[in-house]
Amino acid sequence: QTTCWRQDQVQSALLGLVDDTRQGMISRASAASHSTSRFPAFWNEVNDWVPDVDHGGNLQLALQLMLLQSEPSPTGKLRLLPTWPKDWDVSFKLHAPGKTIVEAVYRSGKFESIKVTPESRRKDLIMPDATPSS
């Protein structure tokens, strides 16, 4: 399912199902907005109310999990792009456990840049088959 509080994309991202997550995210992001709402990004209600905040919340959580997943420990491993389609470009800056910030640019199937703050956390990155240029 790709609407409201259903978490299919969150779960498929955690399971590493790239194609399922991709298709679900496209569907979720393309959901009809509520035509009479003041803001065009408000989604129609499916189960509860307008705006359907569960819909957007699950969209955001799944997107973040596609980009970065971390182990529970504040100094655990950081999986970079674990469920990100290789043909999608992205630039992001995300906070991770252990007062860590990960910034990256990924284009045409490879990393153009990766910045980890603090730099000592770089050793904790687990990356897909791609080599950072900086």
C-alpha positions in Angstrom: 0.0 0.0 0.0 1.2 3.5 -0.7 -1.2 5.7 1.3 -1.8 7.2 4.7 -0.3 5.3 7.7 0.6 2.2 5.8 4.4 1.7 6.1 5.1 -0.6 3.1 7.9 1.7 1.8 9.5 2.0 5.2 9.6 -1.7 5.6 10.8 -2.4 2.0 13.6 0.1 2.5 14.7 -1.6 5.7 14.6 -5.0 3.9 16.7 -3.7 1.0 14.1 -4.1 -1.6 15.2 -1.4 -4.0 12.6 -1.9 -6.8 9.6 -2.3 -4.4 10.7 0.8 -2.5 11.2 2.8 -5.7 7.8 1.9 -7.1 6.1 2.6 -3.8 7.8 5.9 -3.4 6.8 7.0 -6.9 3.2 6.1 -6.2 3.2 7.7 -2.7 4.8 10.9 -3.9 2.3 11.1 -6.8 -0.8 10.8 -4.6 -3.6 13.3 -5.3 -3.5 16.5 -3.3 -6.5 17.8 -1.6 -7.9 20.2 -4.2 -9.7 22.5 -1.8 -6.8 22.9 0.7 -4.9 26.1 0.8 -1.6 24.4 0.2 -1.1 22.1 -2.8 1.1 19.7 -0.8 -1.8 18.6 1.5 -2.8 15.1 0.6 -6.4 13.8 0.4 -7.5 11.9 3.5 -7.6 8.2 3.1 -8.5 7.0 6.6 -8.4 10.0 8.9 -8.4 13.7 8.1 -7.0 16.5 5.8 -4.2 16.9 5.5 -3.1 13.3 5.6 0.0 13.9 7.7 0.6 10.1 8.0 1.1 9.9 4.3 3.8 12.6 4.2 5.4 11.3 7.4 5.8 7.8 5.9 7.1 9.3 2.7 9.8 11.2 4.6 10.8 8.3 6.8 11.1 5.9 3.8 13.1 8.5 1.9 15.6 8.9 4.8 15.9 5.1 5.2 16.6 4.8 1.5 19.5 7.3 1.9 21.0 6.4 5.3 20.4 3.6 7.9 22.3 3.4 11.2 22.9 0.7 13.7 21.4 1.4 17.2 24.7 2.3 18.9 25.7 6.0 18.7 29.0 4.8 17.2 27.5 2.0 15.0 27.8 1.5 11.3 26.1 3.9 8.9 24.7 2.4 5.7 24.8 4.9 2.9 22.3 4.5 0.1 21.2 1.1 1.2 18.0 1.1 -0.9 18.7 4.0 -3.3 18.1 3.2 -7.0 21.4 3.5 -8.9 19.8 5.6 -11.6 18.5 8.3 -9.3 20.6 11.3 -8.5 20.6 12.8 -5.1 22.2 15.4 -2.9 21.5 15.3 0.9 22.6 16.2 4.4 21.3 14.0 7.2 22.0 13.7 10.9 22.9 10.3 12.3 23.5 9.0 15.8 26.7 10.0 17.6 26.4 13.7 16.8 27.2 12.8 13.2 26.3 14.6 10.0 26.5 12.9 6.6 26.5 15.0 3.4 26.7 13.5 0.0 26.2 14.0 -3.7 25.4 10.9 -5.8 25.0 11.3 -9.6 25.1 9.0 -12.5 25.6 6.0 -10.3 28.6 7.3 -8.3 29.5 9.6 -5.5 30.7 13.0 -6.4 31.3 13.9 -2.8 30.9 12.6 0.8 31.5 14.7 3.9 31.2 13.2 7.4 31.3 15.3 10.5 33.1 14.4 12.7 35.6 13.0 10.2 36.4 10.2 12.7 33.0 8.6 11.8 34.0 8.1 8.1 35.3 4.7 9.1 31.8 3.7 10.1 30.4 4.2 6.6 29.2 1.1 4.7 28.7 2.2 1.1 27.3 0.6 -2.1 29.7 -0.3 -4.9 30.9 3.2 -5.6 34.0 5.1 -4.7 33.9 8.7 -3.4 35.9 11.2 -5.3 36.3 13.4 -2.2 
